[in-house]
Amino acid sequence: MSELADSAVNILLVDDSPSVRTVLRTLLCGLGVTRIYEATDREEAFIMARVCRPDLALIDHDLGRTSGVELVAAFRDTATSPMPELPLILLVPTGMEYLAEQAREAGADAVLPKPVTARMLGERILQLTGQAEAGEALARKQA
């Protein structure tokens, strides 16, 4: 499994459902992530991004009054976004592939199916934060 322990990666988790945030937080903690910031909507996500400067945002497809795709587009808007280059992962339900295409067009770096596995999430986080290459280089150096 992808292990993020000792990585000091900061994750912004955006979901309007407390129970889903709890499940995702547990999944992230199991991967070794110790700094997880939470937001329920665009306004909170922008505040947390501005204050906490996360390394990556994990965004649900449905945020109540707005969609995850809309939040991805808002993060990519260089005129208003606190972090337009922030790596973004959008979680979409299996069977809603059209959302994946919309998310990529809006600027998502990755789209993962819900429910997401720890392995899939960990590998994508490592890849998007540049830690996958660092881990591979270290493994080659130690070989």
C-alpha distance (Angstrom), angle and dihedral (degrees) to the residues before:
residue distance angle dihedral
M1 . . .
S2 3.81 . .
E3 3.77 107.2 .
L4 3.77 119.9 -155.4
A5 3.80 96.3 179.4
D6 3.79 112.4 130.7
S7 3.80 88.9 18.1
A8 3.81 98.0 106.6
V9 3.79 89.4 -149.5
N10 3.82 115.7 167.0
I11 3.80 116.3 -144.1
L12 3.80 127.8 -164.4
L13 3.81 108.5 -152.8
V14 3.82 114.3 -160.6
D15 3.81 118.0 -170.5
D16 3.80 131.4 127.4
S17 3.81 93.2 -144.1
P18 3.83 115.5 86.1
S19 3.81 91.6 -157.8
V20 3.81 93.3 51.9
R21 3.81 90.5 46.9
T22 3.81 88.3 52.6
V23 3.82 91.9 51.7
L24 3.81 92.7 46.9
R25 3.82 92.3 44.9
T26 3.82 89.2 52.2
L27 3.81 90.2 49.3
L28 3.81 91.6 49.3
C29 3.81 92.4 46.7
G30 3.80 88.7 51.3
L31 3.81 87.5 56.2
G32 3.79 90.4 53.8
V33 3.80 99.3 -101.0
T34 3.79 108.4 146.8
R35 3.81 101.9 173.0
I36 3.78 110.7 64.8
Y37 3.80 121.0 160.4
E38 3.79 119.4 -166.1
A39 3.79 134.3 -148.9
T40 3.79 132.8 171.0
D41 3.82 101.3 -158.0
R42 3.80 145.4 6.5
E43 3.79 95.5 -79.4
E44 3.81 93.6 51.9
A45 3.81 91.4 42.2
F46 3.81 91.6 54.9
I47 3.81 91.8 47.0
M48 3.80 92.1 49.3
A49 3.81 91.6 46.2
R50 3.79 91.2 50.6
V51 3.82 94.6 46.7
C52 3.83 103.4 33.4
R53 3.83 101.5 31.8
P54 3.84 96.2 -146.7
D55 3.79 123.2 -156.7
L56 3.80 92.6 -134.8
A57 3.81 140.8 2.8
L58 3.80 124.4 -136.5
I59 3.82 108.1 -158.4
D60 3.80 130.6 -171.3
H61 3.81 118.2 -135.0
D62 3.83 93.4 -124.7
L63 3.79 119.8 48.9
G64 3.79 98.4 166.7
R65 3.80 106.0 -113.5
T66 3.79 93.0 27.4
S67 3.77 137.0 28.6
G68 3.75 128.9 -115.1
V69 3.80 88.8 -119.4
E70 3.82 89.3 57.0
L71 3.80 90.1 50.2
V72 3.81 90.8 50.2
A73 3.82 89.4 52.5
A74 3.81 90.5 47.5
F75 3.81 91.1 52.2
R76 3.81 89.6 51.7
D77 3.83 92.8 51.3
T78 3.80 102.0 105.1
A79 3.81 92.0 -162.9
T80 3.81 95.8 61.1
S81 3.81 109.9 12.7
P82 3.80 120.6 104.2
M83 3.83 89.9 -148.4
P84 3.83 113.3 16.9
E85 3.83 92.3 171.4
L86 3.83 95.4 51.2
P87 3.82 110.8 129.8
L88 3.81 107.8 -112.7
I89 3.80 129.6 -158.5
L90 3.80 117.6 -170.2
L91 3.81 119.6 -158.1
V92 3.82 113.8 -147.0
P93 3.80 130.5 178.6
T94 3.77 116.7 -103.3
G95 3.79 107.9 -98.4
M96 3.80 95.2 35.7
E97 3.80 97.0 92.1
Y98 3.80 91.8 147.8
L99 3.82 86.8 70.6
A100 3.79 90.0 56.8
E101 3.79 91.3 57.6
Q102 3.82 91.8 46.0
A103 3.81 90.3 49.0
R104 3.79 93.1 51.7
E105 3.80 90.7 47.9
A106 3.82 88.8 50.9
G107 3.81 90.5 52.7
A108 3.81 107.7 -92.1
D109 3.79 112.3 157.9
A110 3.79 91.7 -150.9
V111 3.79 139.9 5.9
L112 3.79 118.9 -154.0
P113 3.81 128.6 -171.9
K114 3.79 123.0 -113.4
P115 2.88 122.2 -95.3
V116 3.79 89.8 45.0
T117 3.79 122.6 -162.6
A118 3.79 123.1 -130.0
R119 3.79 90.8 -121.0
M120 3.80 94.0 51.9
L121 3.80 92.8 45.8
G122 3.79 94.2 45.3
E123 3.80 93.6 49.4
R124 3.79 92.4 49.2
I125 3.82 92.8 47.7
L126 3.81 90.5 50.6
Q127 3.79 90.4 48.6
L128 3.81 96.3 47.9
T129 3.79 95.5 44.7
G130 3.81 92.3 49.2
Q131 3.78 92.9 -115.4
A132 3.80 95.1 116.0
E133 3.81 90.4 67.4
A134 3.81 91.7 45.2
G135 3.81 91.1 51.5
E136 3.79 92.2 48.0
A137 3.81 91.7 48.3
L138 3.80 91.1 50.0
A139 3.81 91.2 48.8
R140 3.83 90.6 51.1
K141 3.80 91.0 47.7
Q142 3.81 92.0 50.8
A143 3.83 92.9 47.3
